[in-house]
Amino acid sequence: MQVFSDDLCTRLAGRVINIHHSFLPNAPRPTTSPPTSTRARFIAQEVIDVDHSHTPDGLAAIGRDAESAALASAVRRHCEGWVFVQGRRTVVLR
């Protein structure tokens, strides 16, 4: 994991894709109101089912695969002109 300084983030504004994986529980979310923290961000997301039978090494491998797939999707969308920065928001066309 690489953490950028605030100064570097300011200098690279609109030219960096932030990607990381997170194992989240499967829980229903309201479809009409996305979480506030995601409204101004472009999030490429992969969903992979896991269960208690996965080993720590297996989960790490699944996380790497999910990161790779999400990054490829985000870069492809950006290169195809589906993603652009407008002020402090990222706009994703569908």
C-alpha positions as semicolon CSV with decimal commas, in nm:
position;residue;x (nm);y (nm);z (nm)
1;M;0,000;0,000;0,000
2;Q;0,126;0,348;-0,084
3;V;-0,002;0,653;0,101
4;F;0,039;0,984;-0,081
5;S;0,105;1,305;0,105
6;D;-0,159;1,580;0,096
7;D;0,080;1,787;-0,117
8;L;0,124;1,511;-0,374
9;C;-0,252;1,448;-0,385
10;T;-0,307;1,819;-0,451
11;R;-0,049;1,823;-0,732
12;L;-0,192;1,508;-0,890
13;A;-0,560;1,599;-0,846
14;G;-0,772;1,431;-1,112
15;R;-0,484;1,217;-1,240
16;V;-0,467;0,935;-0,985
17;I;-0,683;0,626;-0,940
18;N;-0,712;0,511;-0,580
19;I;-0,775;0,139;-0,549
20;H;-0,781;-0,100;-0,259
21;H;-0,982;-0,403;-0,162
22;S;-1,199;-0,448;0,139
23;F;-1,384;-0,752;0,263
24;L;-1,731;-0,632;0,354
25;P;-2,022;-0,833;0,489
26;N;-2,312;-0,903;0,258
27;A;-2,572;-0,664;0,393
28;P;-2,863;-0,500;0,215
29;R;-2,824;-0,130;0,145
30;P;-3,088;0,117;0,040
31;T;-3,062;0,158;-0,338
32;T;-3,198;0,512;-0,339
33;S;-2,928;0,675;-0,128
34;P;-2,561;0,584;-0,177
35;P;-2,334;0,630;0,122
36;T;-2,240;0,996;0,161
37;S;-1,866;0,930;0,137
38;T;-1,902;0,778;-0,210
39;R;-2,109;1,049;-0,374
40;A;-1,808;1,253;-0,484
41;R;-1,585;0,960;-0,575
42;F;-1,546;0,712;-0,859
43;I;-1,548;0,364;-0,715
44;A;-1,480;0,059;-0,927
45;Q;-1,600;-0,239;-0,733
46;E;-1,579;-0,616;-0,767
47;V;-1,794;-0,855;-0,567
48;I;-1,658;-1,199;-0,489
49;D;-1,835;-1,440;-0,257
50;V;-1,625;-1,583;0,024
51;D;-1,709;-1,792;0,326
52;H;-1,553;-1,933;0,641
53;S;-1,378;-2,209;0,448
54;H;-1,131;-1,967;0,288
55;T;-0,785;-1,958;0,440
56;P;-0,602;-1,630;0,509
57;D;-0,377;-1,699;0,208
58;G;-0,683;-1,773;-0,005
59;L;-0,848;-1,448;0,103
60;A;-0,530;-1,257;0,020
61;A;-0,528;-1,410;-0,329
62;I;-0,897;-1,327;-0,376
63;G;-0,824;-0,969;-0,267
64;R;-0,540;-0,937;-0,520
65;D;-0,763;-1,070;-0,797
66;A;-1,044;-0,831;-0,702
67;E;-0,803;-0,536;-0,696
68;S;-0,668;-0,628;-1,039
69;A;-1,016;-0,660;-1,190
70;A;-1,138;-0,333;-1,035
71;L;-0,826;-0,145;-1,148
72;A;-0,856;-0,280;-1,504
73;S;-1,221;-0,174;-1,514
74;A;-1,145;0,174;-1,378
75;V;-0,857;0,232;-1,622
76;R;-1,065;0,103;-1,917
77;R;-1,353;0,336;-1,827
78;H;-1,116;0,629;-1,793
79;C;-0,939;0,557;-2,125
80;E;-1,272;0,523;-2,305
81;G;-1,378;0,867;-2,181
82;W;-1,647;0,749;-1,942
83;V;-1,487;0,916;-1,637
84;F;-1,396;1,280;-1,585
85;V;-1,344;1,527;-1,304
86;Q;-1,585;1,818;-1,270
87;G;-1,486;2,047;-0,986
88;R;-1,454;1,835;-0,673
89;R;-1,660;1,550;-0,815
90;T;-1,585;1,259;-1,039
91;V;-1,850;1,196;-1,305
92;V;-1,895;0,848;-1,448
93;L;-2,107;0,815;-1,760
94;R;-2,286;0,487;-1,811
